[in-house]
Amino acid sequence: MTFDTEHMDLPSDAPWDEKPGESHVAQGDIDTIPEREITQEDLSRTADDETNWLLFGGAYENQRHTPAEHITPDNVDQLELEWRIDLAPPQALEPNPSHEFQGSPLVVDGDPPIMYTTVGADQLYALNARTGEKLWEHYYEPAVGYSEDAPPAERGPAVYGDTVYKSTLDLGVLAVDRYTGETEWYYNGAAAYRGEVAEDLIHEELQWERERGSTSSFPPLIYDGTLLKGSFGGEFGVSGFFDAIDLEGNPQWRFNMTPSEEWVGESWRHGGGTAWASAAIEPESGTVIVPSANPGPWYGTVRPGYNPFTCGKVGIDIESGEYQWHYQDSPHDWWDYDSPSPPIVFREEADGEETRFAAWPGKTGWVYTVNMETGQLHQRSEEYVQHVNTFSLPPYDDIDSAEWMMPHLTGGTNPQPSSFDPNTRTMVVKGANEPMALSWYEEEYEAGERYMGMDIVGGEPPEDIEEPDEPTLNAEEVAEDEDPHLEAEVDEGNGDDADTADDGESTNGEDGDASGRPAYPPEWNGAIGVIAGIDPYTGDVKWQEWYDWSNYHPRGGSFTTPTGLAFAGTPNGVMAAYDVESGDRLAEFEVGDHGVDGAPISWVDPHEEKQYIAMPAGGGHHTDVELGTTLAVFSLEI
Amino acid sequence: MAYGTAPEERYSYGEVSDEDRREFLKALGVVAGGVAGATLHDLRGEVASGAAGGLAEMGEAVRAGLTGTLDGALLAEELTGLEGSFELLPQLASMGVPEQGASAYQELTTPAWAINDHLAEVGFFASAEENLPAFTPDHIEETTRQLLHIEELPATLAEVGFAEGERTALVTNIVNSREQLSWWMKTPDYPPAEAVEDGVVHEFVAPLHRRAAEGALLWIDGLDHFLWQNEVLVTDEMIDRGLWDVKSMLGGYYLLGSAARDLASGEIPDEQLSALITGSAAIAIIGQEFLRNDVVHIDDRMRAPREVSHP
């Protein structure tokens, strides 16, 4: 099997530069924005420059590791709230609490520093990073429309020169003047599909109402004059692609994420394998490492074989667009165990030689670490979430017979970006730990319609268990008792039901549901999710902070410091500071009355003599807590 | 665990247990007496040939439905090549995990790909799907009865190195994995195409027997890369089991190619043609489903112990 590169045709007569949607721009005090031309060197050096955060992952290697050393374990509790705003919506939209953060802002250094950030759907903002003042907003009204109830999440912009770039729900890229918010150009990524020119501006097979869960925005990534951009729509039967365009919006190459020679017949054409989550770049070799999504349809009998390059990572040479390597977390997937979590790149000595590795947590609940040069697996970590009946096939059209399995299709780790501390070699990973039962059924494909083919049920604790007072569980509690909170609560509140709960049976005297399946698998520890510290080289799980079933699982990202700290949002409305090596929670800071689902960043403002932390916080749409699009910034005088 | 999702409970790796043999016979309506002997001949003695359930008419229709002419010489030549692939299997067992860039597994399938391309070209797969039922319980039962009563079957399988127990396992696995087989449908039986412009789905989904056959080849081809890439997870047991799955798939392909060769020369009864197409596709499907289970989807219970090396 050769895994040759397959580039899709880019017909010159396609409307690549035509914008199908409409832009709404509103301006405030734009004169505040200092002129600052961002160069390639600035992007390459941002990991070493404490005054800015110019790339999604804090560097091409995605380590989310600030070089700023001012916040330490000794003074972390002195961080103060600098400002907090509810960012969305833009003026052109009615208030809608469903919009949310899942991304990461950028900060361009200057006096004042300027923050650029996105919110779903297709909203881009420029803020004074010192005050939170909105300087301009650019709302792109996508031609495809989107669900008001569950608008798609945004993952962030890119900056270069005097321009800020964002991907759009129309599968395009919008280039915007950083100082005014006005459109410079638009790249229409839907102008052609599989080499076929769109009859209108958007190819009909790429047209459906966008919604959260099936649609997302890949944060553009700029490297050496090339802007890299992904695709989405695996649940709508598309074949994934990955684009390179130049910085004037002209297409350069389009990489086919479902190489036709490795799929039976024409099944690749609806094979999924989209690239909707953020990539990393290994600068030495000029390789972009692209996360890939699930194959379509979800049931595998129409697409025998490994279904490359789905559910894993693909290394592509940026200059040529040539295939380098790929790794699949779940070849021939049936469970939606795709691999959206952004990879990190790190160096370590292996067999006496300095070696470059890419590492990422999968929805499968392990961290995969591969050799960057070859793509060979160096290590798969210990499990950081639980595994029950993992990889067992879902039955056909018979959800009642489906057994519990773990991880859930939300992970392990979904698009949550990890961070890495090179000093302690600790990767900070967030994960879900929920049971699910699946059954598949055939589903017809129709352009623009959902193409999933699965019935899904989730496991839940019995209704009569009271929520515990303390939402988190530490590793010792979990280690001491396989089922600590479930059993403890049943013991206290329900007397004789304790044994049945321990066995995973329903505590209400009846089966969990009509299937006869218990309410949850007996192996489940009762935790809904986890934040973990993992050594990606050895695969050791160093620490775990479990979240009880009364929470939603931790989403969003984290960042680390050279002083041994990690900062991460939690489902409980707070940002927590951890000792990155031990996982001890050293401090916590109230952000909002909702989940903290964004990825935090940090920068230093030398004019103010402060180190700042920005924590985007939204989401909570899966919980009973308030929704919101809060952006909170904390600071410490230096 | 639902039966279809845990078929390994009744799957035989080259040796059929008494329980699996009893389950096989029970599915074919043989419930009296003790456990039959372990050979295909023994099972044949227990299982009546039945009325062949229209297999002859189906086979005739498959033959009539070809859109091109089968090239008997090409098929015979490639089958000879495929016989050579079986001889390579012991080397793969001793090789273990392939080196980077190796193609030992991929080389096994070269003759089969030539057969595959030819069969696709003459409309063999399309005609098979058009004229044969999918893996319904009745069709599996009729096919299995017919397979047991094909006089030459044991010798054909023996020619390519299937020992007596392995020959039995190939056939019993068809019946004992019938629920998983039923999940593989004829392309038109997946949702109707009326609502789809230009019949998109049915054009993009290959005919059932081609999915079975070509899928098996893709799985085998990918093993060089997969085993090398995942060396830190791979165990000897996984390789051993995988080699049985590979041998099964190649065995299925050999039966398919042999049936096509005999069809080209007009030397195969129609009922045998039907049974061999269905049976070989079933063997190819079962082999790839179990390769997935045995080698590709590796959980922590299966994986090689994690070696922790600190730099």
Chai-1 contact restraints between the chains, C-beta under 6 A:
chainA,res_idxA,chainB,res_idxB,connection_type,confidence,min_distance_angstrom,max_distance_angstrom,comment,restraint_id
A,M1,B,D221,contact,1.0,0.0,6.0,A-B,restraint_1
A,M1,B,G222,contact,1.0,0.0,6.0,A-B,restraint_2
A,M1,B,H225,contact,1.0,0.0,6.0,A-B,restraint_3
A,V264,B,A206,contact,1.0,0.0,6.0,A-B,restraint_4
A,V264,B,R211,contact,1.0,0.0,6.0,A-B,restraint_5
A,V264,B,E214,contact,1.0,0.0,6.0,A-B,restraint_6
A,V264,B,G215,contact,1.0,0.0,6.0,A-B,restraint_7
A,G265,B,A206,contact,1.0,0.0,6.0,A-B,restraint_8
A,E266,B,F204,contact,1.0,0.0,6.0,A-B,restraint_9
A,S267,B,F204,contact,1.0,0.0,6.0,A-B,restraint_10
A,R269,B,F204,contact,1.0,0.0,6.0,A-B,restraint_11
A,H270,B,F204,contact,1.0,0.0,6.0,A-B,restraint_12
A,T301,B,W183,contact,1.0,0.0,6.0,A-B,restraint_13
A,T301,B,W184,contact,1.0,0.0,6.0,A-B,restraint_14
A,V302,B,V205,contact,1.0,0.0,6.0,A-B,restraint_15
A,P304,B,R211,contact,1.0,0.0,6.0,A-B,restraint_16
A,P304,B,G215,contact,1.0,0.0,6.0,A-B,restraint_17
A,G305,B,G215,contact,1.0,0.0,6.0,A-B,restraint_18
A,G305,B,L218,contact,1.0,0.0,6.0,A-B,restraint_19
A,G305,B,W219,contact,1.0,0.0,6.0,A-B,restraint_20
A,Y306,B,G222,contact,1.0,0.0,6.0,A-B,restraint_21
A,P331,B,V296,contact,1.0,0.0,6.0,A-B,restraint_22
A,H332,B,R292,contact,1.0,0.0,6.0,A-B,restraint_23
A,E348,B,P311,contact,1.0,0.0,6.0,A-B,restraint_24
A,E349,B,P311,contact,1.0,0.0,6.0,A-B,restraint_25
A,Q376,B,Q229,contact,1.0,0.0,6.0,A-B,restraint_26
A,L377,B,Q229,contact,1.0,0.0,6.0,A-B,restraint_27
A,L377,B,N230,contact,1.0,0.0,6.0,A-B,restraint_28
A,L377,B,V232,contact,1.0,0.0,6.0,A-B,restraint_29
A,T390,B,D299,contact,1.0,0.0,6.0,A-B,restraint_30
A,F391,B,H297,contact,1.0,0.0,6.0,A-B,restraint_31
A,F391,B,D299,contact,1.0,0.0,6.0,A-B,restraint_32
A,S392,B,T5,contact,1.0,0.0,6.0,A-B,restraint_33
A,L393,B,T5,contact,1.0,0.0,6.0,A-B,restraint_34
A,P395,B,A2,contact,1.0,0.0,6.0,A-B,restraint_35
A,P395,B,G4,contact,1.0,0.0,6.0,A-B,restraint_36
A,P395,B,T5,contact,1.0,0.0,6.0,A-B,restraint_37
A,Y396,B,W183,contact,1.0,0.0,6.0,A-B,restraint_38
A,S401,B,A2,contact,1.0,0.0,6.0,A-B,restraint_39
A,E403,B,M1,contact,1.0,0.0,6.0,A-B,restraint_40
A,E442,B,Y190,contact,1.0,0.0,6.0,A-B,restraint_41
A,E442,B,P191,contact,1.0,0.0,6.0,A-B,restraint_42
A,E444,B,P191,contact,1.0,0.0,6.0,A-B,restraint_43
A,Y445,B,V200,contact,1.0,0.0,6.0,A-B,restraint_44
A,Y445,B,V201,contact,1.0,0.0,6.0,A-B,restraint_45
A,E446,B,A195,contact,1.0,0.0,6.0,A-B,restraint_46
A,E446,B,V196,contact,1.0,0.0,6.0,A-B,restraint_47
A,T538,B,V308,contact,1.0,0.0,6.0,A-B,restraint_48
A,G539,B,R306,contact,1.0,0.0,6.0,A-B,restraint_49
